[in-house]
Amino acid sequence: MDDDKFQLAKTLAEIRNSFQACAESIDAYLNFIGKIYDTETDELYSKLPWEKREGNKGPFELTSAKTCGNNDLFRHLQAILKQNNRRYTGKAWLHYYWLGQNDDNTIFRRRKGVGKTNE
Protein backbone atom coordinates (compact mmCIF):
# COMPACT_ATOMS: atom_id res chain seq x y z
CA MET A 1 0.00 0.00 0.00
CA ASP A 2 2.89 2.40 0.70
CA ASP A 3 4.08 1.89 -2.88
CA ASP A 4 0.66 2.96 -4.18
CA LYS A 5 0.71 6.09 -2.01
CA PHE A 6 4.20 6.91 -3.27
CA GLN A 7 3.14 6.52 -6.92
CA LEU A 8 0.05 8.67 -6.36
CA ALA A 9 2.14 11.38 -4.65
CA LYS A 10 4.67 11.25 -7.50
CA THR A 11 1.92 11.56 -10.13
CA LEU A 12 0.27 14.45 -8.28
CA ALA A 13 3.62 16.25 -8.02
CA GLU A 14 4.16 15.84 -11.78
CA ILE A 15 0.70 17.22 -12.51
CA ARG A 16 1.31 20.17 -10.17
CA ASN A 17 4.63 20.93 -11.89
CA SER A 18 2.93 20.83 -15.29
CA PHE A 19 0.31 23.30 -14.09
CA GLN A 20 3.00 25.58 -12.68
CA ALA A 21 4.84 25.58 -16.02
CA CYS A 22 1.57 26.31 -17.81
CA ALA A 23 0.71 29.14 -15.40
CA GLU A 24 4.18 30.68 -15.89
CA SER A 25 3.74 30.58 -19.67
CA ILE A 26 0.33 32.23 -19.41
CA ASP A 27 1.71 34.90 -17.06
CA ALA A 28 4.58 35.63 -19.46
CA TYR A 29 2.17 36.06 -22.38
CA LEU A 30 -0.22 38.28 -20.41
CA ASN A 31 2.69 40.43 -19.30
CA PHE A 32 3.85 40.71 -22.92
CA ILE A 33 0.49 41.92 -24.23
CA GLY A 34 -0.46 43.97 -21.20
CA LYS A 35 2.66 45.93 -20.38
CA ILE A 36 4.87 48.24 -22.30
CA TYR A 37 8.38 47.09 -23.16
CA ASP A 38 10.13 50.04 -21.53
CA THR A 39 8.11 51.97 -18.99
CA GLU A 40 10.54 54.87 -18.80
CA THR A 41 10.39 56.15 -22.41
CA ASP A 42 8.55 55.65 -25.67
CA GLU A 43 11.79 55.58 -27.66
CA LEU A 44 11.18 51.98 -28.73
CA TYR A 45 8.12 52.98 -30.75
CA SER A 46 10.23 55.38 -32.83
CA LYS A 47 11.40 52.25 -34.67
CA LEU A 48 7.97 52.08 -36.31
CA PRO A 49 7.62 53.87 -39.69
CA TRP A 50 5.89 57.16 -38.78
CA GLU A 51 4.45 59.40 -41.51
CA LYS A 52 4.48 63.15 -40.75
CA ARG A 53 1.20 65.05 -41.17
CA GLU A 54 -0.18 68.48 -40.36
CA GLY A 55 -3.55 68.93 -38.64
CA ASN A 56 -5.74 71.61 -37.06
CA LYS A 57 -3.84 71.24 -33.78
CA GLY A 58 -0.42 71.15 -35.39
CA PRO A 59 1.93 68.42 -36.59
CA PHE A 60 1.34 64.76 -35.79
CA GLU A 61 2.47 61.38 -37.09
CA LEU A 62 0.69 58.20 -38.03
CA THR A 63 1.52 54.58 -38.74
CA SER A 64 -0.62 51.61 -39.65
CA ALA A 65 -0.66 47.83 -39.48
CA LYS A 66 -0.28 47.76 -43.26
CA THR A 67 2.76 50.05 -43.22
CA CYS A 68 4.37 48.14 -40.35
CA GLY A 69 3.67 44.71 -41.78
CA ASN A 70 1.57 44.21 -38.63
CA ASN A 71 4.71 43.46 -36.61
CA ASP A 72 4.83 42.63 -32.91
CA LEU A 73 5.89 46.13 -31.86
CA PHE A 74 2.89 47.67 -33.64
CA ARG A 75 0.50 45.08 -32.20
CA HIS A 76 1.92 45.67 -28.73
CA LEU A 77 1.35 49.43 -28.88
CA GLN A 78 -2.10 48.77 -30.35
CA ALA A 79 -2.96 46.49 -27.40
CA ILE A 80 -1.80 49.12 -24.90
CA LEU A 81 -4.02 51.72 -26.55
CA LYS A 82 -7.02 49.39 -26.61
CA GLN A 83 -6.57 48.65 -22.90
CA ASN A 84 -6.36 52.36 -22.06
CA ASN A 85 -9.48 53.80 -23.73
CA ARG A 86 -7.68 54.13 -27.09
CA ARG A 87 -5.13 56.68 -25.75
CA TYR A 88 -1.89 56.42 -23.81
CA THR A 89 1.20 58.29 -22.77
CA GLY A 90 3.74 57.55 -20.08
CA LYS A 91 4.95 60.19 -17.65
CA ALA A 92 8.41 60.50 -19.22
CA TRP A 93 7.24 59.74 -22.77
CA LEU A 94 7.82 62.35 -25.47
CA HIS A 95 4.54 61.64 -27.32
CA TYR A 96 0.82 61.12 -26.83
CA TYR A 97 -0.50 58.06 -28.71
CA TRP A 98 -4.05 57.28 -29.83
CA LEU A 99 -5.96 54.92 -32.11
CA GLY A 100 -7.93 56.15 -35.11
CA GLN A 101 -11.58 56.95 -34.44
CA ASN A 102 -12.96 54.17 -36.61
CA ASP A 103 -9.78 52.24 -37.30
CA ASP A 104 -7.83 50.19 -34.75
CA ASN A 105 -5.17 49.56 -37.40
CA THR A 106 -4.00 53.17 -37.48
CA ILE A 107 -2.02 54.70 -34.62
CA PHE A 108 -1.38 58.41 -34.28
CA ARG A 109 1.09 60.27 -32.12
CA ARG A 110 1.82 63.90 -31.31
CA ARG A 111 4.83 65.25 -29.51
CA LYS A 112 3.94 66.53 -26.04
CA GLY A 113 3.64 70.32 -25.91
CA VAL A 114 2.82 70.64 -29.63
CA GLY A 115 -0.55 72.12 -30.51
CA LYS A 116 -1.18 73.64 -27.06
CA THR A 117 -2.09 77.29 -26.73
CA ASN A 118 -1.52 79.57 -23.78
CA GLU A 119 -5.06 81.02 -23.84
Steps between C-alpha positions, in 0.01 A plus 500: 500500500789740570619449142158607370505813717849582374394461135191715556709771671753487215225531237335789685835680526554459124154638427561795734832576328330490160238747620769728641684500166173573321414783741847654451456490122159665526638767735787573260259543208261722697791715611616528138164621369405705803812696582721731308851385414675795663298693754743790519485628139316450174824493301439140393194600298711740292617187316157483336465679162327829591356724227503875576172690458362843581163545672281768658690463828842491339735227380441134580613162370322182406583138429286203409496122517538493122804729504661309787430157357290450815814425702512417870606850605200654322261241644642559847443876485155434353414272795616763750278760335200267494545426871521871584188644333680533164755755634824474694809687604754426769621764743846531343383424145558761230172429315128448549368194312145422388309264272303623200135580567362222283818307431695295755766437235617861492698653786564871534747686716573863581801635680411628847470879513418532128163648412437652845409865533557728795146645494 
